[in-house]
Amino acid sequence: MAYTEAQIKELENKAKQIRRLIIQMLAKAGSGHPGGSLSAADLITVLFFAVLRHNPKDPNWPDRDRFHMSKGHCCPLWYAVLAESGYFSEDKLWTLRQLGSILQGHPDRRTPGVDVASGSLGQGLSVGLGMSLSAKIDKRDYHVYVLLGDGEIQEGNIWEAAMACSHYKRDNLCAILDYNGFQIDGKIKDIMNLEPIAAKWQAFGWHVIEIDGHSISEILAAYEEAKATKGKPSIIIAHTIKGKGVSFMENVVDFHGRAPTKEEAQKALKELE
């Protein structure tokens, strides 16, 4: 499907709005994870507003496409997208991480639009596999999308799931790797180098698509290619920038898990105007 410049611009603006909401809710909460939330914002904005088959008025619609955020600490991004999609009102965002809120520091099922709790890293691809197998068993045609962190895929369970997804030829499953190059305590390449990352997934029997994770047109094309691929699962290796959109957060490891101060939030929001 060809997208017009106006449609691409609309998605770019929507992603910018999602980034503003992320900054605002983290500053209000005083804790959380901005770096990875901002780096994956374009990927998940495009998914929810141009690709995913879903219905905010009926979150449990049986034929909906499924999305699972395996790197659950980046849930501020998910919550912002869910609010903008209409799953709940925007004012709920300002209750992030508060006692009794539907928006906890990691996703759970009290949040409309969340099917499975996450946060224990390395488990999400297995969840996605289960969802995709359920579609086959139930004879439904929905697709499953799983967002992975690059630090997360150092976990062994990811590779067990990768092998199983390929074995069962789960072509209704698409993994999305937010490859921003950082984890909580430093650079990926210094802690546990992932390269050659594309070759690893190919060796495990996956269809690999590498893109600029901040190019809306490349993201759209990648999702279309993944959906059209038959006989094997797909992974989109999205090269991204940690903290994308806020100059003083970009590629700064400290902002992996530190919320902006009130002053930093004001500065960030001004950049995102």
N, C-alpha and C positions, 0 to 999 in steps of 0.2 A: 504494500500500500504506500502510495506517495503522500507525503505530508507537505502542506504549504508552509511558506515562511511565516505566515500569521499563526498557524497552529504550533509551530516550533517556538515562536516567540511567546506564545501564551503559556507553554510548558516551562520555558525559561523563567517567566515571571512568577509562575506558580511555585517553582523550586526556590526562588528568592523569598517568597512569602513563607514557605516552609522553614527556611533558614532563620527568618526573623522570629517565628514562633519558637523555634528551638532555643534561641538565645534568650528570649523573654522568659520562657518557662524554667530554664536552668538557673537564670539569675534570681528568679523568684524563689525557687527551691533552695538555692544555695549549695547544691550538690548535683552531681551527674556527670555525663560524658559528652562534651561538645565535639571533640575531634572527629570521631567516627560517625557521629550523627550528621555532621556537616559534609563529610566526604561522600557519604552514600545518598545525600539528599536528591541529587538529580536522578539517580537510578530508581529510587523508590517513588519519587514523584511521577516519573514517566510510567512506571508500572501501574500505579493506582489510577492515574487520570487518562491513560491512553491504551492500556493493554489488558489489565485485569478485568475479568467478568465477575462483577460483584454487585450487591444491592444493600446499601446502608440501612434501608428500611426493613430488611430481612437478613440479618447477619448470618443466619444458619441455613440459608437457601441451599438445598442439597447440590444443585448444579453449579454453584459458585466456584471460580478458581480459588485455589488456596495460596496463601502467603504465610511463610514462617520466618521470623527473624531469629536466626540461630545465635547471632551475637547480640544477645538480649540487652546488654548494657546500653545499646544505642537506641533504646525504645523512645527517647524523646522525638526522634525522627518519625517513628511509627505513629506515635500519639498525635503529632501535628498533622500527619497525612490523614489519619482516621477522622480527626475533628474537621478538617477541610473537606473531607468526603461526605460528612454528614452523619457519622456514626454516633456522635454526641456533640454537645454544644462546646464552643471554644472556651467558655469560662471554666470548664473542667480542667483545662491545661494548667491553670494557675494553682491547682491542688496537687501537682506532681510531688510524689514522695511524702505526702502528708498521711498521717494515720487515718485510716478509713477511706482514703481516696480510691477511686477506680483506676488511678494511674500510679502504679507503684514503680520502684526503681528498676525492676525487671518485669517484663510482661507476664500477666496471668489472666485467667479466664474471666475475671470480674470485668475486664474491659471489653465492651462490644467490638467485635471484629477480630478478637484474639482467640484462636482455636486451642492453642497449646501454650503452656507456660514455657519460658526459656530464660537462659542466664547461665546455666551450667554449660560452659563452652565445650564444643566438640560433638554435641548430641543432635543438633538440628537437622543435619542431612539424613540421619536415620529417621527422624520424624517425617521429613519430606518423602522418604522412601515409603514409609507406611501409608501416608496419604495417597501417594501415586498408585500403590498396589490396591488400595481400597477402591479407587476409581475403576480399576480393571475388574475387580471382583464384583462390584456393584453395577458394572456396565454403564458407567457415566463417562462423559467426555471432558471433564474439567482438567485444567493444568495446575501444576504445583510449582511454586517459586520459593527458593530458600536463599536468604541473604547470609553469606559467610564472611567472617573477618579473616584477614590474612594471618594475624597472630593465632587465631583459632585453629587454622588448618595445620598447625604443628601437632595437634592432638591426633592420636592414633585412631580413635573411633571414626574420625572423618574418612580415613582411608579404607577402613572396613566397610563403611557405608558406600563409599565411591565404588568399591569392587562389587558390592551387592547390587547397586543401581545398574551397573553395566551388565551384570550377569542376568538380571531380570529384564533387560532391554527397556528401561523406563523412559520412553521417549516423550512422556507427558510431564517430565520433571526437568526443571531448569534451575541450576545453582547459579548464584550471582556472587562473585568474589570481589569484595571491596578491597582492592589491592593498593592501600595507601602507604605501605612501607613502614608503619610504626605499630608498636604494641605498647603496653603500659610502661615498660621499663627500658625502651630504647628502639633502635632500628631493627626491623625484621632480619636484615642481612647480617647483623652482628650477633643476634641472639640465636636464631636457627634459620639459616638461609633456605629459602624455598625454591630457588632456581635449580634447574630449568622448569619452571612451574607449568608452562603449557605442555611440555613434553611429558611431564608426570601424569597429567590428566589424560592426555592422549593414550599413554601406555595403559591406563586403567580402563580404556575403552569408551572414553567420552568424546563427544563432539565439542571442540574448543573454539570459542570466539573471543578474540582479543580486541578491546576497544579503549578509546579515551572515555573514561567514566563521567566526564563533564560535558561531552558533546551530545546534545539532545538527539540530533539526527543519527549519530552512531548507536546510541542506546536504543532508539526505536527500531533501527535495522537489525540490531542484535536480537531483540526479542522476537522479531518476525522470523529471523533465521532459525532461532531455537525452536519456535513453534512448528516450523516446516520440516525440521529434521526428524527422520523416522528410524527406528531400530536401535537407538542409543540415547542416553541422556545427554543434555547439553550443559556446558558451563560457560558463562560470560565472565572472562577475566577483565575486570574494569580497572584500568590504571587511574587512580584518583589521588587527590591531595588531601592529607589530613587537615581538618579545619577549614576546608575550602570555602571561600567567600568572605572570610575575615582575615585581613592581612597579617595581623599580629598573632593569629592562631595557626596559620598555615605552617605545616611541618614542624610544629613545636610540640614535643612529646609531653610537656607539662599539661597541655590541654586535652590529653587523652581522657583524663578523669577528674579534671578540676573545672567547676562551674565558673563562669565569669563573675567578677564583682559587679556592683551596680555601675561603677564608672566604666569598666570594660564593656559591659553590656550596652551602655549608651554609645560608646565609640563604635562598637560592632554594628549596632542598628543604623547608625549614620552611614556606615560603609554600604549597608544593604538597602538603602533607600532607593 
